[in-house]
Amino acid sequence: MSAINLMTPDAIRERLEEIKALEARHAARDLDAELGAALRAGGDLDALETAQLEAERQARRLRVERAALTAELPEAIKRDGTERVATLIDTHDGLAKVAKAKADAVADAWAAFKTAVAEWVDLQDEATAITRKAVAICEETGASMKVLGTFQSHRLVEIIMENRDTWRGLGSAESPLNTLRGPQGQRID
């Protein structure tokens, strides 16, 4: 038998079930009836008593083992939980390294994005100024012109509409995960 303090919860539960079956089998024996039958049949009483004493010794050992296993089960469950949580913590720590790299990538992409948006806005401002000048000339001279104005991009509208949840995802960079243990979060930068 292995040391109880090294057993897994499942191994303890399995052994408790085995002990339960063995104890039930022992409890079903009628030792006095066995002794009486041996007396009537002229059997070897000493050998029977020795076997019965051994059965009683084994039953006592099973009771003690059951008590020890029952007492150890909560600790085994805690050990098992600690090991499982340690594995998850290691996985989470690995994710933290990846998250730092992703945050850096988002920050870099954000700078490029802001530059492109600023250039888009400048382009729109320039188009607006040109349109105003053209309209003023047409009003002054009676000339005609095609429709000018700002530029419309169906593709940009689609990108904005399709990526509304992206902004929520970026918002989670600061909002902590609320668990039963309270707000949780790990600062990566």
C-alpha positions in Angstrom: 0.0 0.0 0.0 1.3 3.5 -0.8 1.5 6.3 1.7 -1.9 7.8 2.2 -0.6 11.3 2.1 0.6 10.7 -1.5 -2.7 9.2 -2.8 -4.9 11.1 -5.2 -8.5 11.8 -4.3 -9.7 9.3 -6.8 -7.3 6.6 -5.4 -8.6 7.3 -1.9 -12.2 7.1 -3.0 -11.5 3.8 -4.8 -9.8 2.4 -1.8 -12.7 3.5 0.5 -15.1 1.6 -1.8 -12.9 -1.5 -1.6 -12.8 -1.2 2.2 -16.6 -0.8 2.3 -17.0 -4.0 0.4 -14.5 -5.9 2.6 -16.1 -4.6 5.8 -19.6 -5.6 4.5 -18.3 -9.0 3.8 -16.8 -9.3 7.3 -19.9 -7.9 8.9 -22.0 -10.6 7.2 -20.1 -13.3 8.9 -21.5 -14.9 12.0 -18.4 -16.0 13.8 -20.3 -17.7 16.7 -22.4 -19.7 14.1 -19.1 -20.7 12.4 -17.7 -21.9 15.7 -20.9 -23.7 16.6 -20.9 -25.5 13.2 -17.3 -26.5 13.7 -18.2 -27.8 17.2 -21.1 -29.9 15.8 -19.0 -31.2 12.9 -16.0 -31.9 15.1 -13.8 -29.5 13.2 -10.5 -28.0 14.2 -11.6 -25.2 16.7 -8.1 -23.8 17.2 -7.6 -23.4 13.5 -11.0 -21.8 13.1 -10.4 -19.4 16.1 -7.0 -18.5 14.6 -8.7 -17.7 11.3 -11.4 -15.7 13.1 -8.8 -13.8 15.1 -7.0 -13.0 11.8 -10.3 -11.8 10.3 -10.9 -9.6 13.3 -7.4 -8.2 13.0 -7.9 -7.5 9.3 -11.3 -5.8 10.1 -9.7 -3.6 12.7 -6.9 -2.7 10.2 -9.6 -1.8 7.7 -11.5 0.4 10.2 -8.3 2.3 11.0 -7.4 2.6 7.3 -10.9 3.8 6.5 -10.7 6.5 9.2 -7.2 7.6 8.0 -8.4 7.7 4.4 -11.5 9.6 5.3 -9.5 12.1 7.3 -6.9 12.5 4.4 -9.5 12.9 1.6 -10.0 16.7 2.1 -6.3 17.2 2.1 -5.9 15.1 -1.0 -8.6 17.2 -2.7 -6.8 20.3 -1.7 -3.5 19.0 -3.0 -5.1 18.0 -6.2 -6.7 21.5 -6.5 -3.4 23.2 -5.8 -1.7 21.2 -8.5 -4.4 21.9 -11.0 -4.4 25.6 -10.2 -0.6 25.7 -10.5 -0.9 24.3 -14.0 -3.5 27.0 -14.8 -1.3 29.7 -13.3 1.7 28.6 -15.4 -0.6 28.7 -18.5 -1.8 32.2 -17.5 1.8 33.4 -17.0 2.6 32.2 -20.5 -0.4 34.1 -21.8 0.8 37.2 -20.0 4.0 37.2 -22.1 1.9 36.8 -25.3 -0.5 39.5 -24.1 2.5 41.9 -23.6 3.6 41.2 -27.2 0.0 41.7 -28.5 -0.3 45.0 -26.5 2.9 46.2 -28.1 1.6 45.2 -31.5 -1.7 47.0 -30.9 0.2 50.1 -29.7 2.4 50.1 -32.8 -0.6 49.5 -35.1 -2.5 52.2 -33.2 0.2 54.8 -34.0 0.0 53.9 -37.7 -3.8 53.9 -37.5 -3.9 57.3 -36.0 -1.5 58.6 -38.6 -3.7 57.2 -41.4 -6.9 58.6 -39.8 -5.3 62.1 -39.4 -4.2 61.9 -43.1 -7.8 60.9 -44.0 -9.2 63.8 -42.0 -6.8 66.2 -43.6 -7.8 64.9 -47.1 -11.4 65.5 -46.2 -10.7 69.0 -45.0 -8.8 69.8 -48.2 -11.7 68.3 -50.3 -14.2 70.5 -48.3 -12.1 73.6 -48.9 -11.8 72.9 -52.6 -15.6 72.3 -52.8 -16.3 75.6 -51.1 -14.0 77.4 -53.5 -15.6 75.7 -56.5 -19.2 76.5 -55.3 -18.2 80.1 -54.7 -16.8 80.4 -58.2 -20.0 78.7 -59.7 -22.2 81.1 -57.8 -20.1 84.1 -58.8 -19.7 83.1 -62.5 -22.7 80.9 -63.2 -20.4 78.0 -64.2 -21.6 74.5 -63.5 -19.7 71.7 -61.8 -20.0 68.1 -60.9 -20.8 67.1 -57.4 -17.7 67.5 -55.2 -17.7 67.4 -51.4 -16.0 65.1 -48.9 -15.1 61.5 -49.9 -17.3 58.7 -48.8 -15.9 55.2 -48.2 -18.3 52.3 -48.0 -15.3 50.1 -47.1 -14.4 52.3 -44.1 -18.0 52.3 -42.9 -18.1 48.5 -43.2 -14.8 48.3 -41.2 -16.2 50.5 -38.5 -19.5 48.6 -38.3 -17.9 45.2 -38.4 -15.4 46.1 -35.7 -17.5 47.7 -33.1 -16.7 44.8 -30.7 -13.0 45.5 -31.2 -13.3 48.6 -29.2 -15.0 46.6 -26.4 -12.1 44.2 -26.6 -9.6 47.0 -26.2 -11.6 48.3 -23.3 -11.0 45.1 -21.5 -7.3 46.0 -21.4 -8.1 48.1 -18.3 -11.3 46.7 -16.8 -10.6 43.8 -14.4 -12.2 40.4 -14.5 -14.7 40.3 -11.7 -14.7 36.8 -10.0 -16.1 35.5 -6.8 -12.8 36.6 -5.3 -13.3 40.2 -6.4 -11.8 42.1 -9.3 -8.9 40.3 -10.8 -6.3 41.5 -13.2 -2.6 41.3 -14.0 -0.7 44.4 -15.1 1.6 43.5 -18.1 3.1 46.9 -18.7 
